[in-house]
Amino acid sequence: MECRKSLFKQGAEWGVPFGIYLSVMALLFIFSDKHVGLAALSLAMLPVIPVLIYRWQKKRFVAEQGATAFSNLWMLGILIFIGGSLIASAVSYGVLQYVRPDFFYEQARYVIHEYEVAPQRFGDNMQQVVDALQMIIDKQAAPRNIDLVLTGFWTSCFLGSLLSALLAAIIPLMAKNKQ
């Protein structure tokens, strides 16, 4: 029976498929400059994340016959996000380090080029952004790939914690409404 598994083991097990899902999203984003459709697909995958977390938290809630505390559901969501984010971070780092080592510089050059082609498409403050990007390129001062990956990891974990708290509060309320 699934409810006999510890919260940590359950979170780790569900973190694996979630990590694969996040990895696919990250890879689509990393290669979105090569094909525009990849960016759209990556964005289309974003709304599925709350659905996945909700289903896993609800599955645990149902398996424990509704006796799961808010804190346990919240912690389960956090653990799923931590496990998934670790996997996605490892995949992203490997790709950024060995396949696309100049990813940041390529993106910065692209933004500068797009601004130079049609500056009227951008806001008034865009010149400052372009100047800052040009300075970063000139001084070779871009963040390291590990910095980009860790920023993504911590952002995912933080936002995942907020989402998990919200869903953990909603699940018992929805169960009461069904009764």
C-alpha positions in Angstrom: 0.0 0.0 0.0 1.4 3.4 -1.0 0.6 5.2 2.3 3.0 2.9 4.1 5.9 4.5 2.3 7.7 7.3 4.1 7.0 10.8 2.9 10.6 11.1 1.8 10.7 7.9 -0.1 7.4 8.8 -1.9 8.7 12.3 -2.7 11.9 10.8 -4.1 10.1 8.3 -6.2 7.8 10.9 -7.7 10.7 13.3 -8.1 12.2 11.0 -10.7 9.5 11.3 -13.4 9.1 15.0 -12.4 12.8 15.5 -13.0 12.5 13.9 -16.4 9.6 16.3 -17.2 11.6 19.3 -16.0 14.7 18.1 -17.9 12.7 18.0 -21.1 11.4 21.5 -20.4 14.9 22.8 -19.8 16.3 21.2 -22.9 13.5 22.7 -25.0 14.3 26.1 -23.5 18.1 25.7 -24.0 17.6 24.8 -27.7 14.7 27.2 -28.4 17.0 29.6 -30.2 17.5 26.9 -32.8 13.8 26.5 -33.5 11.0 28.8 -32.4 8.6 26.0 -31.8 10.7 24.6 -29.0 10.1 27.7 -26.9 6.4 27.5 -27.4 6.4 23.8 -26.4 8.5 24.5 -23.3 6.0 27.2 -22.3 3.0 24.9 -23.0 4.5 22.3 -20.6 4.5 24.9 -17.8 0.8 24.7 -16.8 1.0 20.9 -16.5 3.3 21.3 -13.4 0.6 22.2 -10.9 -1.6 19.4 -12.3 1.2 16.8 -11.7 1.9 18.0 -8.2 -1.8 18.2 -7.3 -2.3 14.6 -8.5 0.6 13.3 -6.5 -0.4 15.2 -3.4 -4.0 14.1 -3.7 -2.9 10.5 -4.3 -1.1 10.6 -1.0 -4.1 12.3 0.7 -6.5 9.6 -0.6 -4.1 6.7 0.3 -4.1 8.0 3.9 -7.9 8.3 3.9 -7.8 12.1 4.3 -5.7 12.0 7.4 -2.7 13.7 5.9 -1.7 16.9 7.6 -1.2 20.1 5.6 2.5 20.0 6.5 2.9 16.5 5.1 1.3 17.4 1.8 3.4 20.5 1.6 6.6 18.6 2.4 5.7 16.0 -0.2 5.4 18.7 -2.9 8.7 20.2 -1.7 10.5 16.9 -1.9 9.1 16.2 -5.4 10.4 19.6 -6.5 13.8 19.1 -4.9 14.2 15.7 -6.5 13.0 16.8 -9.9 15.0 20.0 -9.8 18.2 18.0 -9.0 17.7 15.8 -12.0 16.9 18.7 -14.3 19.9 20.6 -13.0 22.2 17.8 -13.6 20.9 17.4 -17.2 21.0 21.1 -17.8 24.5 21.4 -16.5 25.7 18.6 -18.7 24.2 20.2 -21.8 25.3 23.7 -21.0 28.8 22.6 -20.1 29.5 20.2 -22.9 27.0 20.9 -25.7 26.3 24.6 -25.5 29.2 26.1 -23.4 28.7 29.6 -24.9 24.9 29.6 -24.3 24.8 32.9 -22.3 27.0 34.7 -24.8 25.0 33.5 -27.7 21.8 34.7 -26.1 23.3 38.1 -25.2 24.5 38.5 -28.8 21.1 37.6 -30.1 19.4 40.2 -27.9 21.9 42.9 -29.0 21.4 42.0 -32.7 17.6 42.1 -32.4 17.8 45.5 -30.7 20.1 46.9 -33.4 17.8 45.6 -36.2 14.6 47.1 -34.7 15.1 49.3 -31.7 11.5 50.6 -31.9 10.2 47.2 -31.0 11.7 47.5 -27.5 11.0 49.8 -24.6 12.9 52.9 -23.7 15.1 51.2 -21.1 16.3 48.5 -23.5 19.4 50.5 -24.5 20.7 50.1 -20.9 20.2 46.3 -21.1 22.0 46.2 -24.4 24.9 48.3 -23.1 25.1 46.0 -20.0 25.1 42.9 -22.2 27.7 44.3 -24.5 29.9 45.1 -21.5 29.5 41.5 -20.2 30.5 40.2 -23.6 33.5 42.6 -23.9 34.8 41.7 -20.5 33.9 38.0 -20.7 32.0 38.4 -17.5 29.0 36.1 -18.1 27.9 33.9 -15.2 29.3 30.4 -15.3 27.1 27.6 -16.4 26.9 26.2 -12.9 25.7 29.6 -11.7 22.9 29.6 -14.3 21.9 26.0 -13.3 22.0 26.7 -9.6 19.9 29.8 -10.0 17.4 27.6 -11.9 17.5 25.0 -9.2 16.8 27.4 -6.3 14.1 29.2 -8.2 12.4 25.9 -9.0 12.6 24.8 -5.4 11.3 28.1 -4.0 8.4 28.4 -6.5 7.7 24.7 -6.1 7.4 25.2 -2.3 4.9 28.0 -2.8 2.9 26.0 -5.3 3.0 22.9 -3.0 1.7 25.0 0.0 -1.2 26.3 -2.1 -2.1 22.9 -3.4 -1.7 21.3 0.1 -4.3 23.8 1.4 -6.7 23.2 -1.5 -6.8 19.4 -1.5 -8.5 18.9 1.9 -11.0 21.6 1.1 -11.9 19.9 -2.2 -12.3 16.6 -0.4 -14.7 18.2 2.1 -16.7 19.7 -0.8 -17.1 16.3 -2.4 -18.5 14.8 0.9 
